[in-house]
Amino acid sequence: MGLGVPDASCCGGIEAGGTRFVCATGTGADDLRALVEFPTGRPAETIARAIGFFNDARDQGADLQALGVGSFGPLELDPARSDYGHISTTPKPGWQDVDLVGQLSRGTGLPVRIDTDVNAAARAERLWGAARGLDHFLYVTVGTGIGVGAWIGGRPLHGVRHPEMGHMLLPPDPEEPAGFGGICPYHGGCAEGLASGAALVARWGRRLEELPEAHPAWRIEAAYLGTFLAALALTLQPERIVIGGGVMNPALLARVRDTLRARLAGYQRALAAPEAVEDFLVLPGLGGRAGVLGAIAMVAVPDARG
Ligand code: ZN
C-alpha cells in the first residue's frame, strides 16, 4: 500500500470528536491493531486517557512513529503560529483554547500532526473508502454538529483558516416551528444550527430516528440538507459528496438525494437524473472508522498528508 513506515512499526491516530474520542494504532484500513473509544469529557481527563492508550500500546510492544489527530474545531492549523494545534472558539464547554497538539506531544513524546476531523475522514475515504482515487470530492458529516472536508484539486481546501462550511447560513424552512431560530450560538440558523443532530433534539425533543418517517422532521431535515449540499456542489464542483455522521441513514439519504436534485433544478446537467445523484451523494465506505483511519493516514501514508 505504499506505506511510509517500516513493517514492524506503526502509527497512532485520534479522532477527537465533540461526542467521543476514538484512538487507534496501525498503518491503514487493513491494519488496525488496537482501538478504543470513550466519551469526550473534560479536556484534561480526556486527553490523559488518550495519552494513556498510546503509552500502554508502546508498553505492549507497539513501535509507534508518530501520531495523527483529526479534531473538532475550530483549530489553528498554521505550524508557524505559536498557537498551532490549539482548539479555538468552539462552543463545547471547557475546550476553548485547549493546546491539543502540545499536550499530546508532551504526553506521548511523539511527533503530532493535526487536521480537522472532516479532513481526516476525507483522507481515509479517498484512500480506502467511497471516494477512492477522487481529486475533487467533499466529506460531509451530520452528527452533533455539521462539518465539511473539501478535497479539491487533489488536496484539502484551506484559506487563511480551514473552511467552516457547516456554518453556512440557510433560509428558514416555511414549516419551521414558530420560535425555532436554530441553535448555533454564533449564527442561530446556519446549517449546523438548523440541521445538526443537536438542532433536531432541540427542535423536536427527540433524535430523528426516534420519529416516524411521516413526521415533518424528516421532510424539513432533508430540505435543509438538500439546500446545503446544492450550495456546496455549485460552489466547489465536486465529483462526489460522501455524507456520514450519526444523523444520516439510508432513508434520510434517499430524501436528501431528491431535495438536492430538486434544488439544482437541472442546472448541473450531469446531476439531472436520479441515478446520477445516487452515484454523486453516497454514504461513507468506512462507516464510523473513517475519522481515526484518516488520522493514522496523516502520519503513516506520505501521499495523504495534504
Ligand atoms: Zn453557525
py3Dmol code that shows the C-alpha trace and the ligand (Angstrom):
import py3Dmol

protein = """\
ATOM      1  CA  MET A   1       0.000   0.000   0.000  1.00  0.00           C
ATOM      2  CA  GLY A   2       2.991   2.335  -0.206  1.00  0.00           C
ATOM      3  CA  LEU A   3       3.224   2.889   3.496  1.00  0.00           C
ATOM      4  CA  GLY A   4       5.709   5.369   4.820  1.00  0.00           C
ATOM      5  CA  VAL A   5       6.687   3.387   7.907  1.00  0.00           C
ATOM      6  CA  PRO A   6       8.810   0.234   8.306  1.00  0.00           C
ATOM      7  CA  ASP A   7       6.868  -3.050   8.527  1.00  0.00           C
ATOM      8  CA  ALA A   8       7.281  -3.617  12.234  1.00  0.00           C
ATOM      9  CA  SER A   9       6.365  -0.096  13.217  1.00  0.00           C
ATOM     10  CA  CYS A  10       3.035   1.672  13.153  1.00  0.00           C
ATOM     11  CA  CYS A  11       1.395   4.986  13.882  1.00  0.00           C
ATOM     12  CA  GLY A  12      -1.245   6.313  16.204  1.00  0.00           C
ATOM     13  CA  GLY A  13      -4.431   8.098  15.258  1.00  0.00           C
ATOM     14  CA  ILE A  14      -7.043  10.023  17.218  1.00  0.00           C
ATOM     15  CA  GLU A  15     -10.476  11.014  16.025  1.00  0.00           C
ATOM     16  CA  ALA A  16     -11.182  13.779  18.528  1.00  0.00           C
ATOM     17  CA  GLY A  17     -14.912  14.289  18.198  1.00  0.00           C
ATOM     18  CA  GLY A  18     -17.193  16.541  20.160  1.00  0.00           C
ATOM     19  CA  THR A  19     -19.046  13.473  21.476  1.00  0.00           C
ATOM     20  CA  ARG A  20     -16.404  10.724  21.521  1.00  0.00           C
ATOM     21  CA  PHE A  21     -12.712  10.118  21.115  1.00  0.00           C
ATOM     22  CA  VAL A  22     -11.514   7.169  19.019  1.00  0.00           C
ATOM     23  CA  CYS A  23      -7.857   6.205  19.449  1.00  0.00           C
ATOM     24  CA  ALA A  24      -6.139   3.517  17.379  1.00  0.00           C
ATOM     25  CA  THR A  25      -2.780   2.161  16.305  1.00  0.00           C
ATOM     26  CA  GLY A  26      -1.958   0.664  12.924  1.00  0.00           C
ATOM     27  CA  THR A  27      -0.956   1.639   9.410  1.00  0.00           C
ATOM     28  CA  GLY A  28      -4.243   1.713   7.488  1.00  0.00           C
ATOM     29  CA  ALA A  29      -7.667   0.222   6.800  1.00  0.00           C
ATOM     30  CA  ASP A  30      -6.255  -3.325   6.502  1.00  0.00           C
ATOM     31  CA  ASP A  31      -4.045  -2.968   9.549  1.00  0.00           C
ATOM     32  CA  LEU A  32      -5.799  -1.563  12.598  1.00  0.00           C
ATOM     33  CA  ARG A  33      -4.009  -3.107  15.566  1.00  0.00           C
ATOM     34  CA  ALA A  34      -5.688  -1.659  18.659  1.00  0.00           C
ATOM     35  CA  LEU A  35      -8.636   0.665  19.093  1.00  0.00           C
ATOM     36  CA  VAL A  36     -10.504   2.262  21.949  1.00  0.00           C
ATOM     37  CA  GLU A  37     -13.473   4.649  22.101  1.00  0.00           C
ATOM     38  CA  PHE A  38     -14.608   6.768  25.012  1.00  0.00           C
ATOM     39  CA  PRO A  39     -16.866   9.790  25.536  1.00  0.00           C
ATOM     40  CA  THR A  40     -15.390  13.261  25.193  1.00  0.00           C
ATOM     41  CA  GLY A  41     -15.400  14.611  28.729  1.00  0.00           C
ATOM     42  CA  ARG A  42     -13.423  17.434  30.248  1.00  0.00           C
ATOM     43  CA  PRO A  43     -10.206  18.236  28.360  1.00  0.00           C
ATOM     44  CA  ALA A  44      -7.634  17.188  30.965  1.00  0.00           C
ATOM     45  CA  GLU A  45      -9.097  13.760  31.651  1.00  0.00           C
ATOM     46  CA  THR A  46      -9.995  13.059  28.013  1.00  0.00           C
ATOM     47  CA  ILE A  47      -6.524  13.927  26.721  1.00  0.00           C
ATOM     48  CA  ALA A  48      -4.900  11.978  29.568  1.00  0.00           C
ATOM     49  CA  ARG A  49      -6.948   8.925  28.625  1.00  0.00           C
ATOM     50  CA  ALA A  50      -5.777   9.183  25.014  1.00  0.00           C
ATOM     51  CA  ILE A  51      -2.149   9.562  26.091  1.00  0.00           C
ATOM     52  CA  GLY A  52      -2.558   6.539  28.367  1.00  0.00           C
ATOM     53  CA  PHE A  53      -3.832   4.412  25.473  1.00  0.00           C
ATOM     54  CA  PHE A  54      -0.765   5.135  23.322  1.00  0.00           C
ATOM     55  CA  ASN A  55       1.703   4.725  26.154  1.00  0.00           C
ATOM     56  CA  ASP A  56       0.075   1.389  27.046  1.00  0.00           C
ATOM     57  CA  ALA A  57       0.310   0.307  23.400  1.00  0.00           C
ATOM     58  CA  ARG A  58       4.021   1.096  23.483  1.00  0.00           C
ATOM     59  CA  ASP A  59       4.457  -0.869  26.702  1.00  0.00           C
ATOM     60  CA  GLN A  60       2.864  -3.812  24.892  1.00  0.00           C
ATOM     61  CA  GLY A  61       5.399  -3.592  22.062  1.00  0.00           C
ATOM     62  CA  ALA A  62       3.905  -1.167  19.530  1.00  0.00           C
ATOM     63  CA  ASP A  63       6.739   0.722  17.824  1.00  0.00           C
ATOM     64  CA  LEU A  64       4.860   3.999  17.385  1.00  0.00           C
ATOM     65  CA  GLN A  65       6.436   6.502  14.986  1.00  0.00           C
ATOM     66  CA  ALA A  66       4.034   9.442  15.047  1.00  0.00           C
ATOM     67  CA  LEU A  67       0.528  10.492  15.990  1.00  0.00           C
ATOM     68  CA  GLY A  68      -2.126  11.923  13.664  1.00  0.00           C
ATOM     69  CA  VAL A  69      -5.141  13.780  15.034  1.00  0.00           C
ATOM     70  CA  GLY A  70      -8.409  14.647  13.334  1.00  0.00           C
ATOM     71  CA  SER A  71     -10.186  17.004  15.686  1.00  0.00           C
ATOM     72  CA  PHE A  72     -13.320  19.025  16.110  1.00  0.00           C
ATOM     73  CA  GLY A  73     -12.587  22.707  15.994  1.00  0.00           C
ATOM     74  CA  PRO A  74     -12.154  25.408  15.048  1.00  0.00           C
ATOM     75  CA  LEU A  75      -8.427  24.632  15.020  1.00  0.00           C
ATOM     76  CA  GLU A  76      -5.295  26.673  14.402  1.00  0.00           C
ATOM     77  CA  LEU A  77      -3.524  24.739  11.631  1.00  0.00           C
ATOM     78  CA  ASP A  78      -0.661  27.074  10.653  1.00  0.00           C
ATOM     79  CA  PRO A  79       2.540  25.423  12.012  1.00  0.00           C
ATOM     80  CA  ALA A  80       4.251  28.835  12.018  1.00  0.00           C
ATOM     81  CA  ARG A  81       1.921  30.162  14.718  1.00  0.00           C
ATOM     82  CA  SER A  82       2.545  29.788  18.435  1.00  0.00           C
ATOM     83  CA  ASP A  83      -0.998  28.515  18.913  1.00  0.00           C
ATOM     84  CA  TYR A  84      -0.628  25.748  16.290  1.00  0.00           C
ATOM     85  CA  GLY A  85      -2.767  22.768  17.216  1.00  0.00           C
ATOM     86  CA  HIS A  86      -4.971  24.671  19.628  1.00  0.00           C
ATOM     87  CA  ILE A  87      -8.744  24.401  19.587  1.00  0.00           C
ATOM     88  CA  SER A  88     -10.071  27.970  19.463  1.00  0.00           C
ATOM     89  CA  THR A  89     -13.653  29.285  19.596  1.00  0.00           C
ATOM     90  CA  THR A  90     -15.524  26.006  19.986  1.00  0.00           C
ATOM     91  CA  PRO A  91     -18.914  26.226  21.692  1.00  0.00           C
ATOM     92  CA  LYS A  92     -18.016  22.983  23.505  1.00  0.00           C
ATOM     93  CA  PRO A  93     -17.746  23.905  27.197  1.00  0.00           C
ATOM     94  CA  GLY A  94     -14.227  23.842  28.615  1.00  0.00           C
ATOM     95  CA  TRP A  95     -12.471  23.181  25.291  1.00  0.00           C
ATOM     96  CA  GLN A  96     -11.795  26.767  24.214  1.00  0.00           C
ATOM     97  CA  ASP A  97      -8.062  27.448  23.715  1.00  0.00           C
ATOM     98  CA  VAL A  98      -7.010  23.891  24.612  1.00  0.00           C
ATOM     99  CA  ASP A  99      -3.481  23.084  23.363  1.00  0.00           C
ATOM    100  CA  LEU A 100      -4.321  19.660  21.955  1.00  0.00           C
ATOM    101  CA  VAL A 101      -1.118  19.092  19.960  1.00  0.00           C
ATOM    102  CA  GLY A 102       1.156  20.356  22.739  1.00  0.00           C
ATOM    103  CA  GLN A 103      -0.422  18.158  25.395  1.00  0.00           C
ATOM    104  CA  LEU A 104      -0.398  15.072  23.175  1.00  0.00           C
ATOM    105  CA  SER A 105       3.205  15.533  22.049  1.00  0.00           C
ATOM    106  CA  ARG A 106       4.438  16.128  25.604  1.00  0.00           C
ATOM    107  CA  GLY A 107       2.424  13.201  26.933  1.00  0.00           C
ATOM    108  CA  THR A 108       3.493  10.663  24.310  1.00  0.00           C
ATOM    109  CA  GLY A 109       6.864  12.019  23.161  1.00  0.00           C
ATOM    110  CA  LEU A 110       5.681  11.514  19.570  1.00  0.00           C
ATOM    111  CA  PRO A 111       5.621  13.966  16.671  1.00  0.00           C
ATOM    112  CA  VAL A 112       1.980  15.017  16.228  1.00  0.00           C
ATOM    113  CA  ARG A 113       0.140  16.229  13.133  1.00  0.00           C
ATOM    114  CA  ILE A 114      -3.357  17.645  13.279  1.00  0.00           C
ATOM    115  CA  ASP A 115      -6.153  18.467  10.854  1.00  0.00           C
ATOM    116  CA  THR A 116      -9.896  18.860  11.114  1.00  0.00           C
ATOM    117  CA  ASP A 117     -11.951  15.744  11.852  1.00  0.00           C
ATOM    118  CA  VAL A 118     -13.649  16.037   8.476  1.00  0.00           C
ATOM    119  CA  ASN A 119     -10.393  16.419   6.547  1.00  0.00           C
ATOM    120  CA  ALA A 120      -9.071  13.333   8.319  1.00  0.00           C
ATOM    121  CA  ALA A 121     -12.184  11.364   7.392  1.00  0.00           C
ATOM    122  CA  ALA A 122     -11.967  12.643   3.819  1.00  0.00           C
ATOM    123  CA  ARG A 123      -8.358  11.371   3.592  1.00  0.00           C
ATOM    124  CA  ALA A 124      -9.404   7.886   4.661  1.00  0.00           C
ATOM    125  CA  GLU A 125     -12.405   7.786   2.317  1.00  0.00           C
ATOM    126  CA  ARG A 126     -10.111   8.814  -0.555  1.00  0.00           C
ATOM    127  CA  LEU A 127      -7.553   6.118   0.262  1.00  0.00           C
ATOM    128  CA  TRP A 128      -9.822   3.224   1.234  1.00  0.00           C
ATOM    129  CA  GLY A 129     -13.496   4.181   1.044  1.00  0.00           C
ATOM    130  CA  ALA A 130     -16.242   5.790  -1.014  1.00  0.00           C
ATOM    131  CA  ALA A 131     -14.080   8.489  -2.642  1.00  0.00           C
ATOM    132  CA  ARG A 132     -11.238   6.202  -3.671  1.00  0.00           C
ATOM    133  CA  GLY A 133      -8.880   7.985  -6.032  1.00  0.00           C
ATOM    134  CA  LEU A 134     -11.038  11.097  -6.498  1.00  0.00           C
ATOM    135  CA  ASP A 135      -9.343  14.508  -6.725  1.00  0.00           C
ATOM    136  CA  HIS A 136     -12.494  16.597  -6.217  1.00  0.00           C
ATOM    137  CA  PHE A 137     -14.919  15.471  -3.530  1.00  0.00           C
ATOM    138  CA  LEU A 138     -16.471  16.512  -0.240  1.00  0.00           C
ATOM    139  CA  TYR A 139     -16.817  14.624   3.027  1.00  0.00           C
ATOM    140  CA  VAL A 140     -19.808  15.924   4.982  1.00  0.00           C
ATOM    141  CA  THR A 141     -20.690  14.820   8.493  1.00  0.00           C
ATOM    142  CA  VAL A 142     -24.112  15.425  10.002  1.00  0.00           C
ATOM    143  CA  GLY A 143     -23.784  14.473  13.631  1.00  0.00           C
ATOM    144  CA  THR A 144     -23.818  16.512  16.825  1.00  0.00           C
ATOM    145  CA  GLY A 145     -22.552  19.307  14.565  1.00  0.00           C
ATOM    146  CA  ILE A 146     -22.136  19.648  10.797  1.00  0.00           C
ATOM    147  CA  GLY A 147     -18.721  19.751   9.150  1.00  0.00           C
ATOM    148  CA  VAL A 148     -17.308  19.542   5.645  1.00  0.00           C
ATOM    149  CA  GLY A 149     -13.895  18.464   4.428  1.00  0.00           C
ATOM    150  CA  ALA A 150     -13.312  19.561   0.832  1.00  0.00           C
ATOM    151  CA  TRP A 151     -10.719  17.816  -1.312  1.00  0.00           C
ATOM    152  CA  ILE A 152     -10.289  19.947  -4.416  1.00  0.00           C
ATOM    153  CA  GLY A 153      -7.502  19.550  -6.958  1.00  0.00           C
ATOM    154  CA  GLY A 154      -6.157  16.533  -5.069  1.00  0.00           C
ATOM    155  CA  ARG A 155      -5.635  18.291  -1.754  1.00  0.00           C
ATOM    156  CA  PRO A 156      -7.615  19.631   1.182  1.00  0.00           C
ATOM    157  CA  LEU A 157      -9.026  23.092   0.645  1.00  0.00           C
ATOM    158  CA  HIS A 158      -7.674  25.742   3.015  1.00  0.00           C
ATOM    159  CA  GLY A 159      -7.895  29.510   3.125  1.00  0.00           C
ATOM    160  CA  VAL A 160      -6.354  31.639   5.845  1.00  0.00           C
ATOM    161  CA  ARG A 161      -8.065  29.120   8.139  1.00  0.00           C
ATOM    162  CA  HIS A 162      -9.748  25.833   7.409  1.00  0.00           C
ATOM    163  CA  PRO A 163     -13.176  26.289   5.812  1.00  0.00           C
ATOM    164  CA  GLU A 164     -16.256  26.382   8.063  1.00  0.00           C
ATOM    165  CA  MET A 165     -18.923  25.286   5.626  1.00  0.00           C
ATOM    166  CA  GLY A 166     -21.116  23.834   8.366  1.00  0.00           C
ATOM    167  CA  HIS A 167     -21.809  27.415   9.411  1.00  0.00           C
ATOM    168  CA  MET A 168     -23.267  28.380   6.027  1.00  0.00           C
ATOM    169  CA  LEU A 169     -26.423  30.409   6.604  1.00  0.00           C
ATOM    170  CA  LEU A 170     -29.608  28.802   5.288  1.00  0.00           C
ATOM    171  CA  PRO A 171     -33.064  30.287   4.669  1.00  0.00           C
ATOM    172  CA  PRO A 172     -35.588  29.061   7.285  1.00  0.00           C
ATOM    173  CA  ASP A 173     -37.980  26.368   6.116  1.00  0.00           C
ATOM    174  CA  PRO A 174     -41.580  27.651   5.696  1.00  0.00           C
ATOM    175  CA  GLU A 175     -42.783  24.951   8.112  1.00  0.00           C
ATOM    176  CA  GLU A 176     -40.151  25.617  10.755  1.00  0.00           C
ATOM    177  CA  PRO A 177     -41.928  25.528  14.137  1.00  0.00           C
ATOM    178  CA  ALA A 178     -42.639  29.042  15.384  1.00  0.00           C
ATOM    179  CA  GLY A 179     -39.917  30.402  17.588  1.00  0.00           C
ATOM    180  CA  PHE A 180     -37.191  27.983  16.481  1.00  0.00           C
ATOM    181  CA  GLY A 181     -34.351  30.014  15.016  1.00  0.00           C
ATOM    182  CA  GLY A 182     -31.551  27.451  15.180  1.00  0.00           C
ATOM    183  CA  ILE A 183     -29.125  26.560  17.946  1.00  0.00           C
ATOM    184  CA  CYS A 184     -25.745  27.833  16.738  1.00  0.00           C
ATOM    185  CA  PRO A 185     -24.522  30.209  19.466  1.00  0.00           C
ATOM    186  CA  TYR A 186     -22.876  32.342  16.772  1.00  0.00           C
ATOM    187  CA  HIS A 187     -25.404  32.341  13.900  1.00  0.00           C
ATOM    188  CA  GLY A 188     -28.660  30.767  15.029  1.00  0.00           C
ATOM    189  CA  GLY A 189     -29.877  29.433  11.708  1.00  0.00           C
ATOM    190  CA  CYS A 190     -26.749  28.166   9.956  1.00  0.00           C
ATOM    191  CA  ALA A 191     -26.639  24.587   8.630  1.00  0.00           C
ATOM    192  CA  GLU A 192     -25.302  23.316  11.948  1.00  0.00           C
ATOM    193  CA  GLY A 193     -27.806  25.428  13.867  1.00  0.00           C
ATOM    194  CA  LEU A 194     -30.763  24.064  11.892  1.00  0.00           C
ATOM    195  CA  ALA A 195     -29.890  20.548  10.711  1.00  0.00           C
ATOM    196  CA  SER A 196     -27.347  19.004  13.108  1.00  0.00           C
ATOM    197  CA  GLY A 197     -28.290  16.234  15.499  1.00  0.00           C
ATOM    198  CA  ALA A 198     -28.240  18.733  18.350  1.00  0.00           C
ATOM    199  CA  ALA A 199     -30.614  21.018  16.400  1.00  0.00           C
ATOM    200  CA  LEU A 200     -33.013  18.125  15.809  1.00  0.00           C
ATOM    201  CA  VAL A 201     -33.123  17.297  19.509  1.00  0.00           C
ATOM    202  CA  ALA A 202     -33.567  20.966  20.425  1.00  0.00           C
ATOM    203  CA  ARG A 203     -36.436  21.416  17.960  1.00  0.00           C
ATOM    204  CA  TRP A 204     -38.317  18.124  18.331  1.00  0.00           C
ATOM    205  CA  GLY A 205     -37.178  16.832  21.707  1.00  0.00           C
ATOM    206  CA  ARG A 206     -36.023  13.591  20.123  1.00  0.00           C
ATOM    207  CA  ARG A 207     -33.483  12.237  17.677  1.00  0.00           C
ATOM    208  CA  LEU A 208     -34.593  11.892  14.059  1.00  0.00           C
ATOM    209  CA  GLU A 209     -34.566   8.082  14.079  1.00  0.00           C
ATOM    210  CA  GLU A 210     -36.965   8.134  17.044  1.00  0.00           C
ATOM    211  CA  LEU A 211     -39.589   9.970  14.975  1.00  0.00           C
ATOM    212  CA  PRO A 212     -41.838   8.187  12.417  1.00  0.00           C
ATOM    213  CA  GLU A 213     -40.936   8.845   8.782  1.00  0.00           C
ATOM    214  CA  ALA A 214     -44.275  10.648   8.309  1.00  0.00           C
ATOM    215  CA  HIS A 215     -43.224  13.240  10.918  1.00  0.00           C
ATOM    216  CA  PRO A 216     -42.441  16.670   9.374  1.00  0.00           C
ATOM    217  CA  ALA A 217     -38.965  16.487  10.929  1.00  0.00           C
ATOM    218  CA  TRP A 218     -37.826  14.192   8.106  1.00  0.00           C
ATOM    219  CA  ARG A 219     -39.015  16.474   5.296  1.00  0.00           C
ATOM    220  CA  ILE A 220     -37.587  19.592   6.923  1.00  0.00           C
ATOM    221  CA  GLU A 221     -34.238  17.907   7.612  1.00  0.00           C
ATOM    222  CA  ALA A 222     -33.994  16.669   4.028  1.00  0.00           C
ATOM    223  CA  ALA A 223     -34.909  20.128   2.729  1.00  0.00           C
ATOM    224  CA  TYR A 224     -32.169  21.811   4.762  1.00  0.00           C
ATOM    225  CA  LEU A 225     -29.539  19.265   3.789  1.00  0.00           C
ATOM    226  CA  GLY A 226     -30.565  19.402   0.118  1.00  0.00           C
ATOM    227  CA  THR A 227     -30.240  23.193   0.104  1.00  0.00           C
ATOM    228  CA  PHE A 228     -26.897  22.995   1.904  1.00  0.00           C
ATOM    229  CA  LEU A 229     -25.451  20.360  -0.437  1.00  0.00           C
ATOM    230  CA  ALA A 230     -26.699  22.165  -3.552  1.00  0.00           C
ATOM    231  CA  ALA A 231     -24.840  25.296  -2.441  1.00  0.00           C
ATOM    232  CA  LEU A 232     -21.681  23.248  -1.843  1.00  0.00           C
ATOM    233  CA  ALA A 233     -21.994  21.448  -5.183  1.00  0.00           C
ATOM    234  CA  LEU A 234     -22.466  24.706  -7.075  1.00  0.00           C
ATOM    235  CA  THR A 235     -19.563  26.381  -5.272  1.00  0.00           C
ATOM    236  CA  LEU A 236     -16.940  23.639  -5.392  1.00  0.00           C
ATOM    237  CA  GLN A 237     -17.997  21.335  -8.260  1.00  0.00           C
ATOM    238  CA  PRO A 238     -17.045  18.046  -6.586  1.00  0.00           C
ATOM    239  CA  GLU A 239     -17.218  14.716  -8.408  1.00  0.00           C
ATOM    240  CA  ARG A 240     -18.877  13.160  -5.377  1.00  0.00           C
ATOM    241  CA  ILE A 241     -20.156  14.021  -1.912  1.00  0.00           C
ATOM    242  CA  VAL A 242     -19.690  11.437   0.848  1.00  0.00           C
ATOM    243  CA  ILE A 243     -22.139  12.141   3.680  1.00  0.00           C
ATOM    244  CA  GLY A 244     -21.949  10.458   7.078  1.00  0.00           C
ATOM    245  CA  GLY A 245     -22.411  11.189  10.750  1.00  0.00           C
ATOM    246  CA  GLY A 246     -24.837   9.936  13.368  1.00  0.00           C
ATOM    247  CA  VAL A 247     -27.907  11.621  11.841  1.00  0.00           C
ATOM    248  CA  MET A 248     -27.524  10.029   8.403  1.00  0.00           C
ATOM    249  CA  ASN A 249     -29.252   6.780   7.473  1.00  0.00           C
ATOM    250  CA  PRO A 250     -30.408   5.237   4.168  1.00  0.00           C
ATOM    251  CA  ALA A 251     -33.978   6.601   4.454  1.00  0.00           C
ATOM    252  CA  LEU A 252     -32.765  10.146   5.052  1.00  0.00           C
ATOM    253  CA  LEU A 253     -30.144   9.786   2.308  1.00  0.00           C
ATOM    254  CA  ALA A 254     -32.871   8.904  -0.229  1.00  0.00           C
ATOM    255  CA  ARG A 255     -34.828  12.030   0.722  1.00  0.00           C
ATOM    256  CA  VAL A 256     -31.746  14.249   0.592  1.00  0.00           C
ATOM    257  CA  ARG A 257     -30.866  12.971  -2.882  1.00  0.00           C
ATOM    258  CA  ASP A 258     -34.345  14.077  -4.014  1.00  0.00           C
ATOM    259  CA  THR A 259     -34.123  17.521  -2.417  1.00  0.00           C
ATOM    260  CA  LEU A 260     -30.589  18.061  -3.751  1.00  0.00           C
ATOM    261  CA  ARG A 261     -31.715  17.231  -7.287  1.00  0.00           C
ATOM    262  CA  ALA A 262     -34.761  19.483  -6.905  1.00  0.00           C
ATOM    263  CA  ARG A 263     -32.621  22.394  -5.674  1.00  0.00           C
ATOM    264  CA  LEU A 264     -30.175  22.043  -8.574  1.00  0.00           C
ATOM    265  CA  ALA A 265     -33.216  22.021 -10.894  1.00  0.00           C
ATOM    266  CA  GLY A 266     -31.370  20.643 -13.888  1.00  0.00           C
ATOM    267  CA  TYR A 267     -28.741  23.377 -13.945  1.00  0.00           C
ATOM    268  CA  GLN A 268     -25.994  20.788 -13.371  1.00  0.00           C
ATOM    269  CA  ARG A 269     -26.918  18.546 -16.315  1.00  0.00           C
ATOM    270  CA  ALA A 270     -24.712  15.717 -15.037  1.00  0.00           C
ATOM    271  CA  LEU A 271     -26.885  15.557 -11.906  1.00  0.00           C
ATOM    272  CA  ALA A 272     -30.315  15.849 -13.547  1.00  0.00           C
ATOM    273  CA  ALA A 273     -31.102  12.103 -13.452  1.00  0.00           C
ATOM    274  CA  PRO A 274     -31.922  10.285 -10.175  1.00  0.00           C
ATOM    275  CA  GLU A 275     -29.331   7.563 -10.969  1.00  0.00           C
ATOM    276  CA  ALA A 276     -26.634  10.211 -11.329  1.00  0.00           C
ATOM    277  CA  VAL A 277     -27.442  11.642  -7.908  1.00  0.00           C
ATOM    278  CA  GLU A 278     -27.297   8.137  -6.420  1.00  0.00           C
ATOM    279  CA  ASP A 279     -23.689   7.917  -7.547  1.00  0.00           C
ATOM    280  CA  PHE A 280     -22.945  11.538  -6.576  1.00  0.00           C
ATOM    281  CA  LEU A 281     -24.247  11.521  -2.990  1.00  0.00           C
ATOM    282  CA  VAL A 282     -23.207   8.410  -1.064  1.00  0.00           C
ATOM    283  CA  LEU A 283     -22.704   7.124   2.471  1.00  0.00           C
ATOM    284  CA  PRO A 284     -19.114   6.625   3.711  1.00  0.00           C
ATOM    285  CA  GLY A 285     -17.355   3.423   2.726  1.00  0.00           C
ATOM    286  CA  LEU A 286     -15.580   3.162   6.073  1.00  0.00           C
ATOM    287  CA  GLY A 287     -18.568   3.755   8.347  1.00  0.00           C
ATOM    288  CA  GLY A 288     -17.575   5.148  11.709  1.00  0.00           C
ATOM    289  CA  ARG A 289     -13.867   4.324  11.235  1.00  0.00           C
ATOM    290  CA  ALA A 290     -13.099   6.999   8.618  1.00  0.00           C
ATOM    291  CA  GLY A 291     -12.004   9.614  11.148  1.00  0.00           C
ATOM    292  CA  VAL A 292      -9.480   7.533  13.045  1.00  0.00           C
ATOM    293  CA  LEU A 293      -8.165   5.869   9.874  1.00  0.00           C
ATOM    294  CA  GLY A 294      -7.653   9.277   8.314  1.00  0.00           C
ATOM    295  CA  ALA A 295      -5.799  10.433  11.408  1.00  0.00           C
ATOM    296  CA  ILE A 296      -3.448   7.443  11.064  1.00  0.00           C
ATOM    297  CA  ALA A 297      -3.095   8.139   7.330  1.00  0.00           C
ATOM    298  CA  MET A 298      -1.913  11.694   8.048  1.00  0.00           C
ATOM    299  CA  VAL A 299       1.293  10.272   9.523  1.00  0.00           C
ATOM    300  CA  ALA A 300       1.509   6.752   8.028  1.00  0.00           C
ATOM    301  CA  VAL A 301       0.784   7.368   4.342  1.00  0.00           C
ATOM    302  CA  PRO A 302       3.060  10.020   2.806  1.00  0.00           C
ATOM    303  CA  ASP A 303       0.722  10.840  -0.081  1.00  0.00           C
ATOM    304  CA  ALA A 304      -2.143  11.504   2.327  1.00  0.00           C
ATOM    305  CA  ARG A 305      -0.506  14.197   4.406  1.00  0.00           C
ATOM    306  CA  GLY A 306      -2.027  17.011   2.339  1.00  0.00           C
TER     307      GLY A 306
END
"""
ligand_1 = """\
1
ZN
Zn -23.119 28.648 12.988
"""
view = py3Dmol.view(width=600, height=400)
view.addModel(protein, "pdb")
view.setStyle({"model": 0}, {"cartoon": {"style": "trace"}})
view.addModel(ligand_1, "xyz")
view.setStyle({"model": 1}, {"stick": {}})
view.zoomTo()
view.show()
